[in-house]
Amino acid sequence: MKAKRTGILLLVAAVCAAALLLWGGWSLATNGIGDKTANAPYNGHGGTFKNTLAEIDTPDPSIVYANGYYYMTFTHNGADIMVMKSRTLDFRQAERKVVWYPPPDTMYSSGIWAPEIQHLQGRWYIYFAADDGANENHRMYALEADTEDPMGDYTFKGQVTDETNRWAIDGLAVEHENKLYFVWSGWEGDVNIRQNTYIAPMSDPLTISGPRVLLSEPDLEWEQAGGPPFINEGQAILKKDGRLFIVYSGAGSWTPFYSLGMLALAPGGDPLDPSAWTKSAQPLLQMDEEAEVYGPGHNTFVASPDGTEHWIVYHATSGYTDGWNNRKARAQKIEWNEDGTPHFGKPLSLDTAIPNPAGSGVFRAEHANAASGKLEFDLIPSSVETEAPLLIHYRNPAGASRSLDIWVNGEQAGTAALPATEADAPGYAYAFVPLQSGHNTIGFPLADDGLQVEAVEIPRYEAESAQAESMAATADHPHASGSGIAQIEGGKGTALRFAQVNVPVPGTYRLGLAVSNPSGSDAALDIKVDGGKKRSLAIPATERNQYIVAAVEMKLKSGTNVITLENATGRLNLDYIDITR
């Protein structure tokens, strides 16, 4: 690690020293003149990610977005209930906590499956299935949060059941038109022949208040693959524009044929009326051998941070014979058909660079902690000790430049100069800050005299998350800034494509590439923005694990840019690109 970081720190040190003295800011109103997209609202630096969402197995994921964080729970070895907390959909460096351990020797001490985390009527709940070691005794149970923190303590509230008290798993609540319902997967009798989709009314989040109603049996050919038993399970709720959908998993979960089906409630229909639901004849998401995605199922739905997009998160494996092994959470954006129904498309391969959900990576002040005279943004992840770019969103209508102290992990890391802004326009200032390996907290003094910090970002674009083209491949690396690097081959052709590179205002930006060139001789690399004129960047020779920052200045437009790297004259390894003003 030290060998790799030496080159970076030598070059970055000079940049940071200058930045600490002259951290600049500018107002959107005074720098967007003449640019056609300047008036479009800036929604974060963008970037891309790749599946999977975590390095550990995360079967049966349930994800919510609340108060600036994503929370995920999943089947954690069937032994307890874990919740993970992350600033983004990338849960590799998430905070993790087991919020509940089952007591021994009860009817709910074993087989803890598919916890569902939900916020209902002002409280957090986690529904889960459990048994006493015998599958035929699986029933649904609930935890209720003691506080408003999804990562806090929970109290076991007992069984959630209808009058039949039959086998039940994968339950969750549904709020629709001011009424509450419970949906789950259950047996008709006491024998494991088929799992059906049931719904029942609830009087509160813990109490089923009426008889169960059968909505769907696994009677389609695709639902019966791998059986018997035949499967409808993993029900998830999707809502848009007043429409209600239940997306469920069919076929054997132990097979690559596990797929997603859908029940659609007719507009204005009664959820307790089976005739008001329409069942899709074909699965909406299924195995794709070309993409090497097998058994996509047991999904959840979550909004983008800005609330404008719907995302599906599901588990799948990478091998035809994986069965219940290697089930990891994956995500992709939902599109919508003209008739108001969702379109999931094909499952995406692990090599596909996916644009981040809208608003990702913007850590807003309303989701920060105000304590001890500081505004603090916590849970800022870094996989290594590094100097990273910081983009500050602020307002300074006082008419003069202001000085702002920046604190990182309890120590002052520098002072930023924030020029004045117009009263109705934000300003943006770039800086470099030291981050430690793990979670970091970035803080500022609380606002005074009209100066406000509205949000912060880390505008670093990891190479392993870019789209690798014909002249490149990505690989894991234990000491990389994110989780890996891109290996660029020498020769003519495109290597990497960084899509969705967003900046708040048009102008000239510094692109700092953390790159290693162990070939023994100097090399060069071409860079283009949006297919325009290329710039050649010289890359001096380095030691094998030595990474240096090679910088180039290029013009970027406000909004989205696409940066491509191509025509390397030697083999290079790229860790990331930092973009600063």
Buried (B, 14 or more C-beta within 10 A) or exposed (E): EEEBBBBBBEBBEEBBEEBBEEBBBBBBBBBBEEBEEBEEEBBBBBBBBBBBBBEBBBBBBBBBBBEBBBBBBBBBEBBBBBBBBBBBBBBBBBBBEEBBEBEEEEBBBBBBBBBBBBBBEEBBBBBBBBBBEEEEBBBBBBBBBEEEBBBEEBEBBEBBBBEBEBBBBBBBBBBBEEEBBBBBBBBBEEEEBBBBBBBBBBEEBBBBEBEBBEBBBBEBEBBBBBBEBBBBBBBBBBBBEEBBBBBBBBBBBBBBBBBBBBBBBEEEBBBBEBEBBBBBEEBBBBBBEEBBBBBBBBBBBBBBBBEEBBBBBBBBBBEEEBBEEBBBBBBBBBEEEEEEBBEBEBBBBBEBBBBBBBBBBBBBBEBBEEEEEBBBBBBBBBBBBBBBBBBBBBBBBBEEEBEBEBBBBEEEBBEBBBBBBBEEBBBBBBBBBBBEBEBBBBBBBBBEEBBBBBBBBBBBBBBBBBBBBEBBBBBEBEBBBBBBBBBBBBBEEBBBBBBBBBBBBBBEBBBBBBBBBBBEEEBBBBBBBEEEEBBEBEBEBBBEBBBBBBBBEBEBBBBBBBBBBBBBBBBBBBBBBBBBB
